[in-house]
Amino acid sequence: MRVLHEPARSGLAAARRVLLLPPAYARAEDFLSAGFVAAVRERALDLDVALVEPQFESVTDRSVLDELDALIKAARREGCTELWLGGISLGAYLALGCAERQPGALEGLCLFAPYLGSHVITGEIERSGGLEAWEPGEIAPEDEERRIWRFLKRHAHGTPPIHLGLGRDDRYRARHETLARALGAQRVEWVPGGHEWPVWRRLWEGFLDVRINPSTA
């Protein structure tokens, strides 16, 4: 796993940190090109950003979740007291997988256009009348999608808080709406656009202004 550390102050660890996972086939540097770190700098936020790039093999065998656990523990050792885990698309799904294993390890989740599993599970939830009414039943150990949706059901209105950012024209909008309805308007931001970096940059700015520096919102 590659990690690009972008500290707020050189040589010092900030009390707040965000770990960000990219979408599939993207690099950690793509966050830089899209202006994610620049948005933090423009706001003069005392916020460290760690841009995480999992290796394909670790995503496939899910050892990426152990690697994320190690990053979380390292951040705590370095003095981080407010830790958010976030990601885009597949990266957001991996962030959910990590949070499902350790829901008390994070101060929040920042999810942009998350991959939310197959139509099979989201269709089941919709036929049940939504996430609140859906009952996951007994879950097989290998059924990661169902475990993640069970986590979302349990934590939709509690902790860790979930910040969901979505493009109105995203090709996965139908599945996104299933989660957005469960979270409620206070935890969801919609902006124009599809499944693309300019949209995610705008959503990142919204996250910074609402969750990290709310005085500017």
N, C-alpha and C positions, 0 to 999 in steps of 0.2 A: 504494500500500500504506500503510495506517494502522498505526502502531505506538504503543501506550501503554507508556511506560517506567515501571516501578515499582521504583525503586532501593531497596536496603537502607538506604542513607544518602544523604540529600539532598546533591547536589553532588559526590558521590564515586562512583567506579565500583568495584564489588566484583570480586574475582578470579574469582568464579563467577557464571555467568549461564545462565538457561534462556530460550530463545525458544519461545513456544507459539503454535500455529496452531489456530483453532477448527474445529468441524464446519461442514458446509455450512449456509448461511443464518444463521449466528450472527455476532455482533459481538464485537469485542475486549472490550467492556464486560461481556459475558456471563460472562467469567472472573471479573470483579470481583463480579458479583451472586452467582455460585456459591461465592464464598469462597476462591478460589485464592490470592489475594494475602494475605488474612487468615490463611490457614494458614501462610504463610511468616512473617508478623509474629508469630503466636502462638508460633512456635518460635525467634524472635529469630535467624533465620539471616542470615548475611552473604551473601545471594544476591540478585542483581538479576534481575528478571523482565521480559521484553519480550513484550507481548501483541500478536500480529501479526494484522492483518486484511487479507488479500489482496482485491483487487478482482476482480469476476467475470471481466472481460476478461483479466486476467493469468493467472488459473487456466485459462481456456479455451485461450489460446495458449501457455501454459507459460512465459511471461516471468516468472512468479512465482518460478521457480527461480533466475533471474538476480538477482532482487530479494533472495532469501534469501542467495545468495552474497555480495551486497553487505553485508547485515546481519552476516554472520559475519565478514567482513573488518573492518567497523567495530568490532565487539566486540573483536577482537584489537588493533586500534589503540588502543582505550581501556584496554587493560591486562588484558582478560579472559584468564585462563590455563586455565580449565575451563569449556567451553561445551557445553551440552546443547541439542539441538533436539528439540522434542516437538510433539505435536498430538493431536487427537481426531478419529476417523472420517476424513473427507476430509482434514482437517488433518494427520493422522498419515501418510496416503498421500503428501501433498506433502512432508512431512519425509523420508520414505523416498526420494522422487525426488531430493531435494537431496543426501542422503547417498550415494546411488548414484553421483552425479556426482563427489563429493569425499569418499570414505570416510575420508580421513585428516584432514579439517578439523574433526572434532568429537571431544569426549571421550565422548559417548554419545547415544543416542536414547531418548526417553521416549514410548511409543506407547500410547494408550488407545483401545480398541475400533476399531482401524484398518480403514478400507476397504482391501481387499486385492485388488481386481480382480474380474473376472467369474467365474462358475461354470466357464467354459471352462478357464481356467488352473488354478484350484484343483482341479477335477475331474481334470485331466491329472496334476497332482502326486500326488493321492491314488491314482490308478490305477497310478502308477509305484512305489508303496510308500512314499510320503512324500518330504519335501524332500531328504533325504540321498541317496536313490536316484535322484531325478529329474535328468534331463539336459536343460538348456534348448535345446541345439542352436544353430544359427546364428540370431541375433536380428536382425530387421529394424530399421532406425533408428527407425521410428515405434512399435515395440512396447514401450511403456513398462512395461506390466504384467510382461512376461517379463523385462525388465531388472531390475525391482525384485525379483522373486523370485530371479533369479540372484544379486543382491546379498545377499539374505537367506540363500541357500544358502552363500555364501562367508563370511559374517560371523556366522552363527548362534552360533558358539562363540568368536569372536575379538573383534577391535576394529573399529569402536567398539562397546562393550557395548550391548545392546538391552534396555531395561526395558519389558515388555509388561504392561499392565493390562486386565483383561477382566471383564465382568459375566456371571454364570452364565446369566442369562436373556436375554442380548442376541440380537436377531433374526438377527445374523450369526455366531452361535456356531460353526456348522459350519466356516466358513472360518477363524475365529479358532483353532479347535483344530488345524488344519493347521500354523499357525505355532507355536502353543504347544508342540506335540510336538517340533518341530524345535529350539526354543530350550532346552527342558528346564525343570524346575521352579524352578531357581535364578533364572531370569530372568523368571518369569511370576507375576503375582498375580491370583487370582480372588476376586471378592466377589459377594455376592448382588445381584440387580437386573438391569435391562435397559439399553437404549441411551438414557441420560438423565443429566442434569447431576448429580443427587445421587450417582450411582454414580461418575461421573468425579471428583467432588470427593473421595470416599473413596479412590479409586485415587491421586489426586494426593498425598494425605496419606501413603499408603503409599510412594510414590516418594520423598518428602522424607525420611521416616524411614529408609528402607533405603539410598538412594543419596546423599543430601545430608548427612544427620545420623544416620549409622548407630548412634551411641551410644545413641539413643533406641529403637532397634528391639528 
